[in-house]
């Protein structure tokens, strides 16, 4: 008899876990309360990239004269049309995932799952309630946007990330509260679409994440200024109220910054997007009925193989909280591992080599250690940076902002981390991810012949700089 595997949540982690368990011979049921594909496909990765494509097309159209193209004229966004395109892309991909589940024999139930006891789930749906019995359970319940005290979402003037993907028109002015990944991406999108954008960040830098290199954050700050995106670092939002000219946000000096703003300020904007992080969705699943422990922040606690404190139950993805990368591709990797483990394996996801991308203009991508992390670990590194503007392909594209930065161990040249800022950084980073996984050195990267003219040459050039052999940069002194 086939082992019965149930999966709560059909986001990237959940649906991949379900398919992998089916491939391994299990009878699989996946329960989804909202939309197949989860946050990533419906309200995150995919819809934001669809709008970003519109923003990039608009930016390119405005620069046509630089490329010797005439007759373009003034360009403006038709936001309802852009949103409709985004919705079509999402709908097509949702249907594709649903077909995948069906093709692998996975049963998809629409409804809200709740544990009623060991081996049993109650599923509440509009059409009634049902019961799912299981032998193994994988929790992939995801996360939701964090609320900010003093700035409650109303869906009209104070928005969360989901609301920002459903606007009917571009606001004249927009405050983005939070200068992390989501906040920066929305800031660049809506700035390109025509909004006057201000980013409010409590720390001293944009993208205040340990894994993101500080030099890349400086490049992004410079590009914000070039595009007219105002940035207020060291500021916290204390509250907001409606005023005659729009939403009035009260800013105070941040306790999280070494260089906070000098005193209280006000900022007026038509709308505000709150993008200060996400919290796990684990509290309403009935986990206490079967002994699944949560940590102090409400995340599901798991061991190295993703097993929870309860027998025969594993957990993956955003419901594990901020202690692990809250990324769709990480959830997918965890889903594959958890499915195999539920059926007898003992796989451990690799958290050391997880590429991450910030889809701003330019893109930022990273993998491995940042310079700050290497310093904290007491590692002796050789860090070298090659500028994108020194590449022929970058010049030909008219996208010269950014760099490739490699961190290698001084002892043996082994790659420890890579940080790329520039066009297609999210694609370029995977060469470095593979190099990290294979334990490659700067010499390995430098001696691998890269096609010319390409952006990937930047990785080779940076590796040559580590070796002191770069032909297209001034000599490294000292």
C-alpha positions as CSV (number, residue, x, y, z in Angstrom):
1,X,0.0,0.0,0.0
2,X,1.3,3.5,-0.9
3,X,2.3,5.8,1.9
4,X,-0.2,8.7,2.2
5,X,1.6,12.1,2.2
6,X,-0.4,15.3,2.9
7,X,1.1,18.7,2.1
8,X,-0.4,21.9,3.7
9,X,0.2,24.7,1.1
10,X,0.7,24.7,-2.6
11,X,3.3,27.4,-2.8
12,X,6.7,26.8,-4.4
13,X,7.9,24.6,-1.5
14,X,4.5,22.8,-1.1
15,X,3.8,21.9,-4.7
16,X,7.4,20.8,-5.4
17,X,7.3,18.6,-2.2
18,X,4.0,17.1,-3.5
19,X,5.3,16.3,-6.9
20,X,8.6,14.8,-5.5
21,X,6.7,12.6,-3.1
22,X,4.5,11.4,-6.0
23,X,7.6,10.7,-8.0
24,X,8.8,8.6,-5.1
25,X,5.7,6.5,-5.1
26,X,3.5,8.1,-2.5
27,X,-0.2,8.9,-2.7
28,X,-0.2,12.6,-2.3
29,X,-2.8,15.2,-1.3
30,X,-2.0,18.9,-1.2
31,X,-4.4,21.4,0.5
32,X,-4.3,25.0,-0.5
33,X,-6.5,27.7,1.1
34,X,-5.9,30.4,-1.5
35,X,-4.2,30.1,-4.9
36,X,-1.9,27.4,-6.2
37,X,1.6,28.8,-6.4
38,X,1.4,30.7,-3.2
39,X,2.8,34.1,-2.5
40,X,5.6,33.7,-5.0
41,X,3.4,33.1,-8.0
42,X,0.4,35.2,-7.1
43,X,1.6,38.1,-5.1
44,X,5.4,38.1,-5.1
45,X,8.1,36.9,-7.5
46,X,6.2,36.6,-10.7
47,X,3.8,39.5,-10.6
48,X,6.5,41.9,-9.4
49,X,8.8,40.8,-12.3
50,X,6.0,41.3,-14.8
51,X,5.5,44.9,-13.6
52,X,9.3,45.3,-13.6
53,X,9.4,44.2,-17.2
54,X,6.9,47.0,-18.0
55,X,9.0,49.5,-16.1
56,X,12.2,48.4,-17.9
57,X,10.4,48.6,-21.3
58,X,9.4,52.2,-20.4
59,X,12.9,53.1,-19.3
60,X,14.3,51.7,-22.5
61,X,11.7,53.6,-24.6
62,X,12.7,56.9,-23.0
63,X,16.3,56.3,-23.9
64,X,15.7,55.3,-27.6
65,X,17.6,58.4,-28.9
66,X,20.7,57.2,-27.1
67,X,20.6,54.1,-29.3
68,X,20.1,56.0,-32.5
69,X,16.4,55.2,-32.7
70,X,14.0,58.0,-33.7
71,X,10.3,58.4,-33.7
72,X,9.7,56.9,-30.3
73,X,8.1,60.1,-28.9
74,X,6.9,60.5,-25.3
75,X,6.0,57.2,-23.6
76,X,3.7,56.7,-20.7
77,X,2.4,53.6,-18.9
78,X,-1.1,52.3,-19.3
79,X,-1.3,50.8,-15.8
80,X,-4.5,48.9,-16.2
81,X,-3.1,47.3,-19.3
82,X,0.1,46.5,-17.5
83,X,-1.8,45.0,-14.6
84,X,-3.9,42.9,-17.0
85,X,-0.7,41.6,-18.6
86,X,0.6,40.7,-15.2
87,X,-2.6,38.9,-14.3
88,X,-2.5,36.9,-17.5
89,X,1.0,35.7,-16.8
90,X,0.1,34.7,-13.3
91,X,-3.1,32.9,-14.4
92,X,-1.2,31.0,-17.1
93,X,1.5,29.9,-14.6
94,X,-1.1,28.9,-12.0
95,X,-2.8,26.7,-14.5
96,X,0.5,25.2,-15.5
97,X,1.3,24.2,-11.9
98,X,-2.2,22.8,-11.5
99,X,-1.7,20.7,-14.6
100,X,1.7,19.5,-13.3
101,X,0.1,18.3,-10.0
102,X,-2.7,16.5,-11.9
103,X,-0.2,14.9,-14.3
104,X,1.7,13.5,-11.3
105,X,-1.5,12.1,-9.8
106,X,-1.5,14.6,-6.9
107,X,-4.9,15.3,-5.4
108,X,-5.5,19.1,-4.9
109,X,-8.0,20.1,-2.3
110,X,-9.2,23.7,-2.0
111,X,-9.7,24.8,1.6
112,X,-8.1,25.6,4.9
113,X,-6.4,22.7,6.6
114,X,-6.2,22.2,10.3
115,X,-4.8,19.3,12.3
116,X,-7.4,17.6,14.5
117,X,-5.1,14.9,15.8
118,X,-2.2,12.6,14.8
119,X,-2.7,11.4,11.2
120,X,-5.8,13.5,10.5
121,X,-6.5,16.9,8.9
122,X,-9.9,18.7,8.7
123,X,-10.3,20.7,5.5
124,X,-12.7,23.6,5.6
125,X,-13.9,24.9,2.2
126,X,-16.8,26.9,0.9
127,X,-18.6,23.8,-0.3
128,X,-18.3,22.1,3.1
129,X,-15.8,20.3,5.2
130,X,-13.8,17.1,4.7
131,X,-11.2,14.9,6.3
132,X,-7.7,13.9,5.0
133,X,-5.9,11.0,6.7
134,X,-2.2,10.8,6.3
135,X,0.9,8.8,7.2
136,X,3.3,11.6,6.6
137,X,2.7,15.4,6.7
138,X,4.7,18.3,5.2
139,X,3.8,21.8,6.4
140,X,4.4,24.5,3.8
141,X,2.0,27.2,5.0
142,X,4.1,30.2,4.0
143,X,4.1,33.7,5.4
144,X,2.2,37.0,5.3
145,X,3.3,40.6,5.3
146,X,4.2,42.1,8.7
147,X,2.1,45.0,10.0
148,X,3.8,48.1,11.2
149,X,2.5,49.7,14.5
150,X,1.2,53.2,13.9
151,X,0.7,52.5,10.1
152,X,-2.2,50.1,9.8
153,X,-3.0,48.9,6.4
154,X,-6.3,50.1,4.9
155,X,-5.8,49.0,1.4
156,X,-6.4,52.5,0.1
157,X,-3.7,54.9,1.2
158,X,-1.6,52.5,3.4
159,X,-0.8,49.4,1.3
160,X,1.0,46.1,1.8
161,X,2.9,44.4,-1.0
162,X,-0.2,42.6,-2.2
163,X,-2.1,45.9,-2.6
164,X,0.8,47.4,-4.5
165,X,0.3,44.8,-7.2
166,X,-3.4,45.8,-7.8
167,X,-3.3,49.6,-8.2
168,X,-5.6,51.2,-10.8
169,X,-3.3,54.2,-11.4
170,X,0.2,55.3,-10.6
171,X,0.2,57.5,-7.5
172,X,1.7,60.9,-7.9
173,X,3.8,60.3,-4.8
174,X,4.6,57.2,-2.9
175,X,6.4,56.5,0.4
176,X,8.0,53.0,0.6
177,X,8.4,52.1,4.3
178,X,11.3,49.7,4.4
179,X,14.4,49.7,2.3
180,X,14.8,45.9,2.1
181,X,14.4,43.7,-0.9
182,X,10.7,44.2,-1.4
183,X,10.7,47.9,-0.7
184,X,13.6,48.6,-3.1
185,X,12.0,46.6,-5.9
186,X,8.7,48.4,-5.6
187,X,10.5,51.8,-5.3
188,X,12.3,51.2,-8.6
189,X,9.2,49.9,-10.4
190,X,6.9,52.8,-9.4
191,X,9.6,55.4,-9.9
192,X,10.0,54.2,-13.5
193,X,6.2,54.2,-13.9
194,X,6.1,57.9,-13.0
195,X,5.6,58.1,-9.2
196,X,7.7,60.4,-7.0
197,X,9.1,57.8,-4.6
198,X,10.7,58.2,-1.1
199,X,12.2,55.2,0.6
200,X,12.2,55.3,4.4
201,X,14.7,52.9,6.1
202,X,15.4,52.6,9.8
203,X,19.0,51.4,9.4
204,X,22.0,53.3,8.0
205,X,21.9,51.7,4.5
206,X,19.6,50.2,2.0
207,X,19.3,46.4,1.9
208,X,20.5,46.0,5.5
209,X,20.9,42.2,5.3
210,X,24.1,40.5,6.4
211,X,24.3,38.5,3.2
212,X,24.2,41.6,0.9
213,X,27.5,43.3,0.4
214,X,27.7,46.9,1.6
215,X,29.4,48.1,-1.6
216,X,26.4,46.9,-3.6
217,X,24.1,48.8,-1.3
218,X,26.1,51.9,-2.0
219,X,25.7,51.5,-5.7
220,X,22.0,51.1,-5.3
221,X,21.8,54.3,-3.2
222,X,23.6,56.1,-5.9
223,X,21.3,54.8,-8.6
224,X,18.3,55.9,-6.5
225,X,19.6,59.4,-6.6
226,X,20.1,59.3,-10.3
227,X,16.5,58.2,-10.8
228,X,15.1,60.8,-8.4
229,X,14.2,58.3,-5.7
230,X,14.6,60.0,-2.4
231,X,16.0,57.9,0.4
232,X,15.7,58.7,4.1
233,X,18.0,56.5,6.1
234,X,18.0,56.3,9.9
235,X,14.2,57.1,10.1
236,X,11.3,55.3,11.6
237,X,7.6,55.9,11.0
238,X,5.9,56.8,14.2
239,X,2.4,57.2,12.8
240,X,0.4,58.7,10.0
241,X,-2.9,60.5,9.4
242,X,-4.8,61.9,6.4
243,X,-4.1,65.5,5.5
244,X,-5.4,67.9,2.9
245,X,-2.5,67.0,0.5
246,X,-2.4,63.3,1.2
247,X,-1.1,60.9,3.8
248,X,1.1,62.6,6.4
249,X,3.8,60.3,7.8
250,X,5.5,61.3,11.1
251,X,9.2,60.3,11.1
252,X,11.4,60.0,14.1
253,X,15.1,59.3,14.5
254,X,15.7,55.5,14.3
255,X,17.1,53.6,17.3
256,X,18.6,51.1,14.8
257,X,20.9,53.6,13.1
258,X,24.3,55.0,14.1
259,X,23.5,58.1,12.0
260,X,19.7,58.7,12.5
261,X,17.9,61.7,11.2
262,X,18.4,64.7,13.4
263,X,14.9,65.1,14.7
264,X,11.2,64.6,13.9
265,X,10.1,65.1,10.3
266,X,6.9,64.8,8.3
267,X,6.5,63.3,4.8
268,X,3.5,63.8,2.6
269,X,2.6,61.1,0.1
270,X,-0.5,60.0,-1.8
271,X,0.1,56.4,-0.8
272,X,2.5,54.4,1.3
273,X,3.6,50.8,0.8
274,X,4.6,49.0,4.0
275,X,7.4,46.5,3.3
276,X,9.1,45.7,6.6
277,X,9.2,42.0,6.4
278,X,7.0,38.9,6.7
279,X,5.9,36.6,9.5
280,X,5.2,32.8,9.3
281,X,1.7,31.4,8.9
282,X,1.7,28.7,11.5
283,X,-0.5,29.8,14.4
284,X,-3.9,28.6,13.1
285,X,-3.0,25.1,11.9
286,X,-3.7,23.2,15.1
287,X,-0.1,22.2,15.4
288,X,-0.4,22.1,19.2
289,X,-2.7,19.1,18.9
290,X,0.1,16.9,17.6
291,X,3.0,18.4,19.5
292,X,4.7,20.5,16.7
293,X,6.7,23.2,18.5
294,X,7.0,26.8,17.4
295,X,9.8,29.2,18.3
296,X,9.4,32.5,20.1
297,X,8.6,34.2,16.8
298,X,5.9,31.8,15.8
299,X,7.9,29.9,13.3
300,X,7.9,26.1,13.0
301,X,11.0,24.6,14.7
302,X,12.8,21.9,12.7
303,X,16.0,20.0,12.8
304,X,18.6,19.5,10.0
305,X,16.4,17.2,8.0
306,X,13.4,19.5,8.4
307,X,11.7,17.2,10.8
308,X,9.5,18.9,13.4
309,X,9.2,17.9,17.1
310,X,6.2,15.7,16.2
311,X,6.7,12.2,14.6
312,X,6.1,12.0,10.8
313,X,5.7,15.7,10.3
314,X,8.2,17.9,8.4
315,X,8.1,21.7,7.6
316,X,9.5,23.8,4.9
317,X,9.6,27.3,3.4
318,X,8.6,30.6,5.0
319,X,6.8,29.0,7.9
320,X,10.3,28.2,9.3
321,X,10.8,32.0,9.8
322,X,13.7,34.4,9.3
323,X,16.3,32.1,10.6
324,X,16.5,30.5,7.2
325,X,16.4,32.1,3.7
326,X,12.8,33.1,3.0
327,X,13.2,32.6,-0.7
328,X,11.0,30.6,-3.2
329,X,13.9,28.6,-4.5
330,X,15.0,27.7,-1.0
331,X,11.5,26.5,-0.2
332,X,11.7,24.4,-3.4
333,X,15.0,22.8,-2.3
334,X,13.5,22.2,1.2
335,X,10.4,20.7,-0.4
336,X,12.4,18.2,-2.4
337,X,14.4,17.2,0.7
338,X,11.4,16.9,3.0
339,X,9.5,14.8,0.5
340,X,12.4,12.4,0.3
341,X,12.9,12.4,4.0
342,X,9.2,11.7,4.6
343,X,9.7,8.5,2.5
344,X,12.8,7.3,4.2
345,X,15.8,9.5,3.3
346,X,17.8,11.8,5.5
347,X,18.7,14.7,3.3
348,X,19.9,18.0,4.6
349,X,19.4,21.2,2.5
350,X,22.5,23.1,1.8
351,X,22.1,26.6,3.3
352,X,25.7,27.7,2.5
353,X,25.2,28.1,-1.2
354,X,21.9,29.9,-1.8
355,X,22.0,32.6,-4.5
356,X,19.7,35.6,-3.9
357,X,18.7,38.4,-6.2
358,X,17.3,41.9,-5.7
359,X,15.4,42.9,-8.9
360,X,16.1,46.6,-8.9
361,X,17.8,48.6,-11.7
362,X,20.5,47.5,-11.7
363,X,20.0,44.1,-10.2
364,X,22.0,42.9,-7.2
365,X,22.9,39.3,-6.7
366,X,24.9,37.4,-4.1
367,X,25.9,34.0,-3.0
368,X,28.1,32.8,-0.2
369,X,29.7,35.2,2.4
370,X,29.7,39.0,2.3
371,X,32.8,40.9,3.4
372,X,31.1,41.7,6.7
373,X,30.3,38.1,7.3
374,X,33.8,37.0,6.5
375,X,35.2,39.5,8.9
376,X,32.9,38.3,11.6
377,X,34.1,34.8,11.1
378,X,37.7,35.9,11.3
379,X,38.5,34.8,7.8
380,X,41.5,36.3,5.9
381,X,40.1,37.1,2.4
382,X,41.3,38.7,-0.8
383,X,38.4,40.8,-2.1
384,X,38.6,42.3,-5.5
385,X,36.1,44.3,-7.5
386,X,35.8,44.6,-11.3
387,X,33.7,47.5,-12.6
388,X,30.9,46.7,-15.1
389,X,31.7,49.9,-17.1
390,X,35.0,48.2,-18.1
391,X,33.2,45.5,-20.1
392,X,32.5,46.1,-23.8
393,X,29.1,44.3,-23.6
394,X,28.0,46.6,-20.7
395,X,29.0,49.7,-22.7
396,X,27.2,48.4,-25.8
397,X,24.1,47.8,-23.8
398,X,24.2,51.2,-22.2
399,X,24.1,49.7,-18.7
400,X,27.4,50.5,-17.0
401,X,26.5,50.8,-13.4
402,X,27.7,48.1,-11.1
403,X,30.5,45.6,-10.5
404,X,31.5,42.0,-9.9
405,X,33.1,41.5,-6.4
406,X,34.7,38.2,-5.5
407,X,35.9,37.2,-2.0
408,X,38.5,34.4,-1.9
409,X,40.4,32.8,0.9
410,X,44.0,34.3,1.1
411,X,45.4,30.8,2.0
412,X,44.3,28.8,-1.1
413,X,42.2,31.2,-3.3
414,X,39.0,29.2,-2.7
415,X,35.9,31.3,-3.5
416,X,34.0,32.3,-0.4
417,X,31.4,34.7,-1.8
418,X,30.4,36.6,-4.9
419,X,28.4,39.9,-5.2
420,X,27.3,41.2,-8.6
421,X,25.6,44.5,-9.3
422,X,24.6,45.2,-12.8
423,X,22.5,44.0,-15.8
424,X,21.4,40.4,-15.6
425,X,23.2,40.0,-12.2
426,X,20.6,37.4,-11.3
427,X,21.6,35.2,-14.2
428,X,25.4,35.8,-13.8
429,X,25.5,34.8,-10.1
430,X,24.9,31.1,-10.8
431,X,28.3,30.5,-12.3
432,X,29.6,31.6,-8.9
433,X,27.1,29.5,-7.0
434,X,28.3,26.4,-8.9
435,X,31.9,27.4,-8.2
436,X,31.1,27.7,-4.5
437,X,29.4,24.3,-4.4
438,X,32.3,22.6,-6.2
439,X,34.9,24.3,-4.0
440,X,36.4,26.2,-6.9
441,X,39.2,28.8,-6.6
442,X,39.9,32.1,-8.2
443,X,42.3,30.3,-10.6
444,X,39.5,28.0,-11.7
445,X,37.2,30.9,-12.6
446,X,40.1,33.0,-14.2
447,X,41.3,30.1,-16.4
448,X,37.9,29.1,-17.6
449,X,37.6,30.9,-21.0
450,X,34.6,33.2,-21.2
451,X,33.0,34.3,-24.4
452,X,33.6,37.8,-25.6
453,X,31.8,40.2,-25.5
454,X,29.6,39.0,-22.6
455,X,28.7,40.2,-19.1
456,X,30.1,37.0,-17.7
457,X,33.6,38.2,-18.5
458,X,33.2,40.3,-15.4
459,X,33.5,37.2,-13.3
460,X,36.6,36.1,-15.1
461,X,38.1,39.6,-14.8
462,X,37.4,39.8,-11.1
463,X,39.0,36.4,-10.6
464,X,42.1,37.5,-12.5
465,X,42.2,40.5,-10.2
466,X,42.4,38.2,-7.2
467,X,45.4,36.5,-8.9
468,X,47.0,39.8,-9.8
469,X,46.7,39.0,-13.5
470,X,43.8,41.1,-14.8
471,X,44.6,42.7,-18.1
472,X,41.7,45.1,-18.2
473,X,42.1,46.9,-14.9
474,X,44.9,49.0,-13.3
475,X,47.4,46.9,-11.3
476,X,46.3,46.1,-7.8
477,X,48.6,48.0,-5.4
478,X,49.8,46.7,-2.0
